[in-house]
Amino acid sequence: MDASKQVPSVLQGWNIAYQRPGIHRTLDVPTLHLLDHSSRPGCSIVSGSQRWLSEFSRRLSILDKTTITFLAISGSRNTVVREEARIGLSLFSTQVKHLEVGAVSFEAFADFASLLCEFTALESLSCASTYQIAVLPEKLQFSAPLQGLNLAFPSTTLVFEFLFLQDVLPTITSLSLSHLAVADYSILTRYLDTPNSNLQSFNIKMDSNFSGVTLGTFTEKLKMTQLKALRHLIVETTPRLSPEQAFALLATISSLQLETLEISVQLMQGVARMDILLSGNRFDFLKRLLVIGSSWAEVRQFFPRCDAKNVLQEGGNTLI
């Protein structure tokens, strides 16, 4: 029988990808809602749902030659991941390489951190979860070979600081941050001030109205002097950066290996300095420049030197 047809309706949101030798299959179950649909916001979860997940996980884990490599958890902010579910998830801890934790809630950050430390093979982590007790735990050891990290509000500060204290952040090669809040900038600044010869890809999205931080403060905080191996950079802001702010930000880049750049900047007087900077010897390895939020005709008009070097990329109309 098709395994996807055996998943009961209560399990509507765990995306599980698994493979056998020569075969790759996916149990794609859209979104996990552990809350009873008739319940009002904030009510307790359906009593047996997470226990069922634990039993489902136990049985799936003993299937012959079955390996779970990707696990995604999603739900509402009212979905509290209880101990039964955490036990079920931990059964795949030695197999999962890619973990995505969406807009669910944990009673305490310590619960999430403890679960995270069980995933010893983890290579990439995406997280946007909430923690009712936001206190960093002690005496936990994270030992996975994490390479990619994707964080979004409200999980950024706690997860970032936990991994920073575990000395994990300096070794990751890909970092994506979105919807930064005021509290997130302190730990981000500490990270950027630390010598780093590993980070190759950096993607940061910032909405000034959401974060409560001005674009001026944002560019002052975002100094990339220590990112010696940076190859790919995306800086997407709402509103768009002024030419002066964008130039100041790019001037902090010390890596001589930058290959791709996507940036949201207002095309107006002052952009010529950016064009000269990006087309010069300092960015000799630059192969692709995409200006977010502007038409192709405008980009070519304001970046003639980069256009002449054939590094401009069409298709930058997407904003946050």
CORGIZI-V302922 format. One record per residue. N is the residue number from 1. BURIAL is # if it has 16 or more other ideal C-beta (glycine too) atoms within 10 Angstrom, else .. D_FIRST is the distance of its C-alpha to the first C-alpha in Angstrom with 1 decimal. Layout:
n->(N/N)
burial->(BURIAL/BURIAL)
d_first->(D_FIRST/D_FIRST)
//
This chain:
n->(1/2/3/4/5/6/7/8/9/10/11/12/13/14/15/16/17/18/19/20/21/22/23/24/25/26/27/28/29/30/31/32/33/34/35/36/37/38/39/40/41/42/43/44/45/46/47/48/49/50/51/52/53/54/55/56/57/58/59/60/61/62/63/64/65/66/67/68/69/70/71/72/73/74/75/76/77/78/79/80/81/82/83/84/85/86/87/88/89/90/91/92/93/94/95/96/97/98/99/100/101/102/103/104/105/106/107/108/109/110/111/112/113/114/115/116/117/118/119/120/121/122/123/124/125/126/127/128/129/130/131/132/133/134/135/136/137/138/139/140/141/142/143/144/145/146/147/148/149/150/151/152/153/154/155/156/157/158/159/160/161/162/163/164/165/166/167/168/169/170/171/172/173/174/175/176/177/178/179/180/181/182/183/184/185/186/187/188/189/190/191/192/193/194/195/196/197/198/199/200/201/202/203/204/205/206/207/208/209/210/211/212/213/214/215/216/217/218/219/220/221/222/223/224/225/226/227/228/229/230/231/232/233/234/235/236/237/238/239/240/241/242/243/244/245/246/247/248/249/250/251/252/253/254/255/256/257/258/259/260/261/262/263/264/265/266/267/268/269/270/271/272/273/274/275/276/277/278/279/280/281/282/283/284/285/286/287/288/289/290/291/292/293/294/295/296/297/298/299/300/301/302/303/304/305/306/307/308/309/310/311/312/313/314/315/316/317/318/319/320)
burial->(././././././#/././#/#/#/#/#/#/#/#/#/././././././././#/./#/./#/#/#/#/#/./././././././././#/#/././#/#/#/#/#/#/./#/#/././#/./././././././#/#/#/#/#/#/#/#/#/./#/#/#/#/#/./#/#/#/#/#/#/#/#/#/#/./#/#/#/#/#/#/#/#/#/#/#/#/././#/#/#/#/#/./#/#/#/#/#/././#/#/#/#/#/#/#/#/#/#/././././././././././#/./#/./#/#/#/#/#/#/#/#/#/#/#/#/#/#/#/#/#/#/#/./#/./#/#/././#/./#/#/#/#/#/#/#/./././#/#/./#/#/././#/#/./././#/././#/#/#/#/#/#/#/#/#/./././#/./#/./#/././#/#/#/#/#/#/#/./#/#/././#/#/#/#/#/#/#/#/#/./#/#/#/#/#/#/#/#/#/#/#/././#/./#/././#/#/#/#/#/#/#/#/#/#/././#/#/././#/#/./#/#/#/././#/#/././#/././#/#/#/#/#/#/././././#/././#/#/././#/#/./#/./#/#/#/././#/./././.)
d_first->(0.0/3.8/6.1/8.6/7.5/7.9/11.4/14.1/17.0/19.4/17.9/19.0/20.5/19.5/18.8/17.2/17.4/16.5/16.9/16.7/19.5/19.6/16.5/16.6/13.8/14.5/13.1/15.8/16.5/20.0/22.3/22.4/24.7/25.3/28.2/28.1/28.6/31.4/33.2/36.3/36.5/37.1/35.6/33.6/29.8/27.5/28.0/24.6/22.7/23.8/23.4/19.8/19.5/21.3/18.9/15.8/17.8/18.8/15.4/14.3/17.7/17.3/14.2/15.7/17.6/16.1/18.9/19.3/22.2/22.3/22.2/23.5/24.6/26.1/27.5/30.9/34.1/33.7/30.4/31.7/29.5/30.1/30.2/26.8/25.1/27.5/26.5/22.8/23.7/26.1/23.5/22.8/26.5/27.1/24.4/24.7/27.3/27.1/27.2/27.8/29.1/29.9/32.0/31.1/33.7/34.5/37.1/39.0/39.0/39.2/35.7/34.4/36.6/35.6/31.9/32.8/34.7/31.7/30.1/32.1/30.4/30.7/32.1/31.9/32.1/32.2/33.4/34.7/34.3/37.0/38.7/40.5/42.7/43.6/45.2/44.7/43.7/45.6/44.8/41.4/40.8/38.5/38.0/35.2/36.2/35.9/36.9/35.8/36.6/36.0/37.6/38.3/40.3/40.4/39.0/41.3/44.3/42.7/40.0/42.6/45.2/42.9/41.9/45.5/46.8/44.2/45.8/42.5/43.6/46.2/43.5/40.9/41.0/39.5/40.3/39.5/41.2/41.1/42.8/45.3/47.3/50.9/49.8/47.7/50.6/52.3/49.5/48.9/52.6/52.5/49.7/51.5/54.7/53.1/53.6/50.3/49.7/45.9/44.8/44.2/42.4/43.6/42.3/44.1/43.9/46.6/47.6/51.1/50.9/47.8/49.0/52.6/53.9/56.1/55.4/58.6/57.4/54.0/55.6/57.9/55.1/52.9/55.0/53.2/56.1/54.2/51.1/52.4/49.2/48.1/46.7/44.7/46.0/44.9/47.2/46.3/48.5/49.3/52.1/52.6/54.8/58.4/59.6/61.6/58.7/56.4/59.2/59.8/56.1/55.9/59.1/57.6/55.2/56.4/53.7/55.0/51.5/50.2/48.2/46.7/48.0/46.7/49.1/50.0/53.8/56.3/57.9/61.6/64.8/64.1/61.0/63.2/63.4/59.6/59.8/62.5/60.7/57.3/59.0/61.2/61.1/59.5/56.2/56.6/52.9/51.8/49.6/48.1/49.6/47.8/49.8/47.6/48.7/51.2/51.5/51.6/55.2/56.3/54.7/56.4/59.7/59.7/58.4/60.5/60.8/57.0/56.6/59.1/57.1/54.0/51.9/51.3/47.7/47.2/44.7/45.8/45.7/43.1/44.5/42.9)
//
